C-alpha cells in the first residue's frame, strides 16, 4: 500500500482508479480512425478537394489548345494572304491607262464585280483550304490600293494590302524582254546583253547613265526565267545587270499584242512591207524618231539604222548591220546571223518564236533612249503600277 503524505491531502485509491478506467469505455466513443467507413469518407473528402483542381487543369489545357489552334489558323491565314498579295502584284501587267481598273474583270463600271481584282483569281495552290479574296480600288489620282484577305479555321481572317503608284516613265524591265516559251540562245561570238543604264553614246561595257540597273533578260513568269537562267549560265560573262550573274529575272507582264495593235493603229506610224525592204535603209534617226511598223517578216541584209519604235509583225532576221536607239519589238522572234553586227540602245522585246543572238551583238538598256521614244509616241509604251507601301490590317 502506498504511503500517504501528511494530511490534509488524500492519497488516491488504486482500486477506484482501476474501476474508473474500466468504466470509461462505456461513456466515450472509440477513436475516429477506428470507426467503420472512415477511409471512404477520407477518399470522398480528397476527391471533393481534387476535383475542382482537376477541372481547372482540364480547362487550362483546353484553353491552351484553342489558343494554339487560333494562333496557327491566324498564321496560316496571314501566310495565305501575303502569298495572294504577292501573286496579285505580279499579275498586274504594264498598262496604258488605269481608267478601267476599278471596273472589275468585266471592264464595265456600275456592275456587281466593281472593285474586284481584274487580272484573274488566286491559284488554289496558294490558298489551299482557305478562301482568298482580292480587291483593287483607287485611293487618289495615280494611287491604288491592292488588298488580299484570307479566311480559314473558325472564321479566322487576315488582311494585307499594298499601295501601288502609277509610274510616270515608260516601263522597261530589262535590256531584253521575252514572252513565256521564248528560249534565248547566245553564240560564241562577241555578244553582250546588259541591263546597266547606258546613254546613247556609250560603247558596250562602259555605261555612264544614272539609276539602278535592270535585268539583262526578263520574263513574266518564274518558270521561264529559271529555265533561261540555267540555259544562259555558260554565257554569264556576256549577261550583265541587276541581280546575280547571269542577270535573268521575273518582271511585270507586258501585253505585247496590245502594244502591237496600238502601234499599228497609230496615225503617226510609218508602214513597211517586209518582203519589199531594200538591202539598206533607216527607220528614223536620233533627231527624227520614227514609229516604224513592218508587216510580215523582215530580213535586214545590208546596213540599217534607226531611232524611235520599230515593230516587226513577223520574225526579225538580221544578216547585215543594225544600229538602233529605242525599242525594237518582234512578234515572232529575232534571229541574228553569225555574220550580223547589231547594236540596240534601249530595249528588245520578243512576243514569241526564237531569240537567237549570234554574231557581234550588243543589246544595252538605255532609259534615255526609251524616254525619247515615249515622248515622241506617248500612247505606245506602257507604264507600270509600282509598289509604294505595305501594311497588315488588324
C-alpha positions in Angstrom: 0.0 0.0 0.0 1.3 3.4 -0.9 2.3 5.6 1.8 0.0 8.6 2.2 1.6 12.0 2.8 0.6 14.1 5.7 -2.9 15.4 5.9 -4.8 17.4 4.7 -4.0 15.7 1.2 -5.6 12.4 0.4 -3.9 9.6 -1.4 -5.8 8.2 -4.4 -7.2 4.8 -4.1 -5.7 2.4 -6.8 -8.8 0.3 -6.8 -11.1 3.2 -7.6 -8.7 4.3 -10.4 -8.9 0.8 -12.0 -12.7 0.9 -11.7 -12.8 4.3 -13.3 -10.7 3.2 -16.3 -12.8 0.1 -16.8 -16.0 2.1 -17.0 -14.7 4.8 -19.4 -15.2 2.6 -22.4 -18.9 2.7 -22.0 -19.0 6.6 -21.7 -16.7 7.7 -24.6 -16.7 6.5 -28.3 -13.7 4.7 -29.9 -11.1 6.8 -31.8 -12.4 8.1 -35.2 -9.7 6.3 -37.2 -11.1 3.0 -35.9 -14.7 3.8 -36.9 -16.3 1.9 -39.8 -16.4 3.9 -43.2 -13.7 6.4 -42.2 -11.5 5.5 -45.2 -14.4 6.0 -47.6 -15.1 9.4 -46.1 -11.5 10.4 -46.4 -11.4 9.4 -50.0 -14.6 11.4 -50.7 -13.2 14.5 -49.0 -10.0 14.2 -51.0 -11.9 13.8 -54.2 -14.0 16.8 -53.3 -10.8 18.8 -52.9 -9.0 17.4 -56.1 -12.0 17.5 -58.5 -12.0 21.3 -58.9 -8.2 21.3 -59.3 -8.5 18.6 -62.0 -11.3 20.5 -63.7 -9.2 23.7 -63.7 -6.3 21.8 -65.2 -8.5 20.4 -68.0 -9.9 23.8 -68.6 -6.4 25.3 -68.8 -5.3 22.6 -71.2 -8.4 23.1 -73.3 -7.9 26.9 -73.4 -4.3 26.5 -74.3 -5.3 24.1 -77.2 -7.9 26.6 -78.5 -5.4 29.4 -78.3 -2.8 27.4 -80.1 -5.3 26.4 -82.8 -6.4 30.0 -83.3 -2.8 31.3 -83.4 -2.0 28.6 -86.0 -5.1 29.5 -88.0 -4.2 33.2 -87.8 -0.6 32.4 -89.0 -1.9 30.3 -91.9 -4.4 33.0 -92.9 -1.6 35.6 -92.9 0.7 33.5 -95.0 -2.0 32.8 -97.5 -3.0 36.5 -97.6 0.6 37.5 -98.2 1.1 34.9 -100.9 -2.1 36.1 -102.6 -1.0 39.7 -102.4 2.4 38.8 -104.0 0.7 36.9 -106.7 -1.7 39.7 -107.4 1.1 42.3 -107.5 3.0 40.2 -110.1 -0.2 39.6 -112.1 -0.9 43.3 -112.7 0.6 44.0 -116.2 2.1 47.1 -117.5 -0.7 49.4 -118.6 -1.5 52.2 -120.9 -4.1 53.8 -118.6 -6.0 53.0 -115.4 -9.4 54.1 -116.4 -11.0 50.6 -116.2 -9.1 49.1 -113.3 -11.8 49.8 -110.7 -14.5 48.3 -113.0 -13.5 44.7 -112.2 -13.0 41.8 -114.5 -15.7 42.7 -116.9 -14.3 46.2 -117.5 -17.7 47.9 -117.2 -18.5 50.3 -114.4 -21.7 50.0 -112.4 -21.7 46.2 -112.4 -21.6 43.7 -109.5 -17.9 43.0 -109.9 -16.7 46.6 -109.5 -13.7 46.7 -107.2 -12.8 43.0 -107.7 -9.3 42.2 -108.9 -9.5 42.3 -112.7 -6.5 40.1 -113.6 -7.6 36.6 -112.6 -8.2 34.5 -109.5 -5.6 33.4 -106.9 -4.3 29.9 -107.7 -5.7 27.2 -105.4 -2.1 26.1 -104.6 -1.5 29.4 -102.8 -4.6 29.4 -100.6 -5.2 25.6 -100.4 -8.2 25.1 -98.0 -8.6 28.8 -97.2 -10.7 31.3 -99.0 -8.8 34.2 -100.6 -10.3 37.4 -101.9 -8.6 40.3 -103.9 -9.7 43.8 -104.5 -8.2 46.8 -106.3 -9.5 50.3 -105.5 -8.3 53.9 -106.2 -7.1 56.0 -103.3 -6.4 59.2 -105.2 -5.2 60.1 -108.7 -2.2 57.8 -109.6 -2.5 55.8 -106.3 -4.2 52.4 -105.9 -4.8 50.0 -103.1 -4.4 46.3 -103.7 -5.9 44.2 -100.8 -5.8 40.5 -100.1 -7.9 38.7 -97.5 -7.7 35.1 -96.5 -10.3 33.3 -94.3 -9.9 30.0 -92.7 -10.5 28.0 -89.4 -13.3 29.2 -87.2 -13.7 32.4 -89.1 -10.1 33.4 -88.7 -9.1 36.1 -91.2 -6.0 38.1 -92.2 -5.9 41.1 -94.5 -2.8 42.7 -96.0 -2.6 45.4 -98.6 -0.1 47.2 -100.9 -0.2 50.7 -102.2 0.6 51.0 -105.9 1.6 54.2 -107.8 1.3 54.9 -111.5 4.8 55.4 -112.9 5.3 58.5 -115.0 8.1 56.9 -117.0 7.6 54.1 -119.6 8.0 50.6 -118.3 11.1 48.7 -119.4 12.1 45.8 -117.1 15.2 44.6 -119.0 17.5 45.0 -121.9 15.7 42.0 -123.5 12.2 41.0 -122.5 10.6 37.8 -123.8 7.2 36.2 -123.5 6.8 32.7 -121.9 8.1 29.9 -124.2 10.9 32.0 -125.8 14.2 30.4 -125.1 17.2 32.8 -125.7 20.3 31.4 -127.2 23.7 33.1 -127.4 26.6 32.3 -129.8 30.3 32.1 -129.1 30.8 35.4 -131.0 31.1 38.7 -129.0 27.6 39.2 -127.6 26.6 41.5 -124.7 23.2 41.9 -123.1 23.5 44.4 -120.4 20.8 45.9 -118.1 23.0 48.6 -116.8 21.9 52.2 -117.5 23.6 53.3 -120.8 23.4 56.6 -122.6 23.1 56.7 -126.4 26.8 57.4 -126.9 28.1 54.8 -124.5 30.0 51.9 -126.1 29.3 48.3 -124.9 30.7 47.6 -121.4 31.1 51.3 -120.4 27.7 52.6 -119.2 27.6 56.2 -117.9 23.9 56.5 -117.1 22.4 57.0 -113.7 19.9 54.9 -111.8 19.8 51.3 -110.7 20.4 48.5 -113.3 17.6 46.4 -114.9 17.8 42.8 -115.7 19.6 41.7 -118.8 16.8 39.2 -119.6 13.3 39.4 -118.1 10.3 37.1 -118.4 6.8 37.5 -117.0 6.8 34.0 -115.2 9.2 32.4 -112.8 9.5 29.2 -114.8 10.7 30.8 -118.0 13.1 32.9 -116.0 14.6 29.9 -114.2 14.9 27.9 -117.5 16.6 30.8 -119.2 19.0 31.3 -116.2 20.1 27.7 -116.5 20.5 27.8 -120.2 22.4 31.0 -120.2 24.7 30.1 -117.3 27.7 29.3 -119.7 27.4 32.8 -121.0 27.3 34.6 -117.7 30.2 36.9 -118.7 28.1 38.3 -121.5 24.9 38.9 -119.5 25.2 41.7 -117.0 22.8 43.8 -115.0 20.6 43.5 -111.9 21.0 40.6 -109.6 23.3 37.6 -109.8 25.1 36.6 -113.0 23.7 35.7 -115.4 21.2 38.6 -114.9 17.8 36.9 -115.6 14.7 37.7 -113.7 10.9 37.8 -113.5 9.2 41.1 -114.3 5.7 42.6 -114.7 3.9 41.2 -117.7 3.8 43.3 -120.9 0.9 42.8 -123.2 2.8 42.8 -126.5 -0.2 42.0 -128.6 -1.9 45.1 -127.2 1.2 47.2 -127.8 1.4 45.9 -131.4 -2.2 46.8 -132.0 -1.7 50.3 -130.6 1.4 50.9 -132.7 -0.1 49.5 -135.9 -3.3 51.6 -135.5 -1.4 54.8 -134.6 -1.8 57.7 -137.1 1.9 58.5 -136.8 3.1 55.0 -137.8 5.1 54.5 -141.0 4.3 51.2 -142.6 6.7 48.9 -144.5 6.1 45.6 -146.3 8.7 43.2 -145.0 9.1 41.4 -148.4 9.8 44.7 -150.1 12.5 46.1 -147.8 15.7 47.3 -149.6 19.1 46.0 -148.7 19.9 49.1 -146.7 17.9 51.9 -145.2 16.8 53.6 -142.0 13.9 53.6 -139.6 14.2 57.2 -138.5 17.2 58.8 -136.8 18.2 60.0 -133.3 16.9 63.5 -134.0 14.0 62.3 -136.0 12.4 59.3 -134.3 10.0 57.1 -136.2 7.2 54.7 -135.4 8.1 52.0 -137.9 5.7 49.1 -138.4 7.0 46.3 -140.7 4.2 43.9 -141.9 5.3 40.3 -142.1 8.9 39.0 -141.7 11.8 41.5 -142.0 15.2 40.5 -143.3 17.9 43.2 -142.9 20.7 42.2 -145.2 22.7 45.4 -145.6 23.3 48.5 -143.4 20.4 49.7 -141.3 19.9 52.3 -138.6 17.1 54.0 -136.8 15.6 55.5 -133.7 12.2 55.5 -132.0 10.0 52.4 -132.0 10.4 49.5 -134.5 7.6 46.9 -134.6 8.0 43.8 -136.8 4.8 41.9 -137.1 6.6 38.7 -138.0 10.2 37.5 -137.4 13.1 39.9 -137.5 16.2 38.3 -139.1 19.4 40.2 -139.4 22.3 39.1 -141.6 23.8 42.5 -142.0 24.1 45.5 -139.7 21.6 47.4 -137.5 22.3 50.4 -135.2 19.2 51.4 -133.3 18.2 53.8 -130.4 14.8 53.0 -128.8 12.6 50.0 -128.7 12.6 47.0 -131.1 9.6 44.7 -130.9 9.3 41.4 -132.8 6.1 39.4 -132.7 7.5 36.1 -133.9 11.1 36.1 -132.8 14.6 37.5 -133.5 17.3 35.7 -135.3 20.8 37.2 -135.7 23.1 35.5 -138.2 26.7 34.7 -137.2 27.8 37.5 -139.5 25.4 40.1 -138.1 26.5 43.3 -136.4 23.8 44.7 -134.1 23.7 47.5 -131.6 20.5 48.3 -129.8 20.5 51.1 -127.2 17.1 50.9 -125.5 15.3 47.5 -125.3 14.5 44.4 -127.3 11.0 42.8 -126.7 10.1 39.4 -128.2 6.5 38.1 -128.2 7.2 34.6 -129.5 9.3 32.4 -131.6 13.1 32.4 -131.2 15.6 34.7 -129.6 18.9 33.8 -131.2 21.7 36.3 -130.6 24.7 35.4 -132.7 27.3 37.4 -134.5 28.6 40.6 -132.9 25.6 42.0 -130.9 25.0 44.4 -128.1 21.6 44.9 -126.5 22.0 47.7 -123.9 19.4 49.1 -121.6 19.1 52.9 -122.3 16.5 54.7 -120.2 17.2 57.9 -122.0 16.5 56.3 -125.4 13.2 54.8 -124.1 12.2 58.1 -122.7 12.8 59.8 -126.1 10.7 57.2 -127.8 7.9 57.6 -125.3 7.9 61.4 -125.7 7.7 61.1 -129.4 4.9 58.5 -129.3 3.3 58.8 -125.8 0.4 56.3 -126.4 2.6 53.3 -127.4 4.7 52.4 -124.4 3.0 51.1 -121.3 3.6 52.2 -117.7 3.7 50.1 -114.5 2.0 50.3 -111.1 4.9 50.4 -108.7 4.8 49.4 -105.0 4.9 52.3 -102.6 3.9 50.7 -99.3 2.6 47.6 -97.4 0.6 47.1 -94.3 -1.4 44.4 -92.4 -5.0 45.3 -91.4 -5.5 44.1 -87.8 
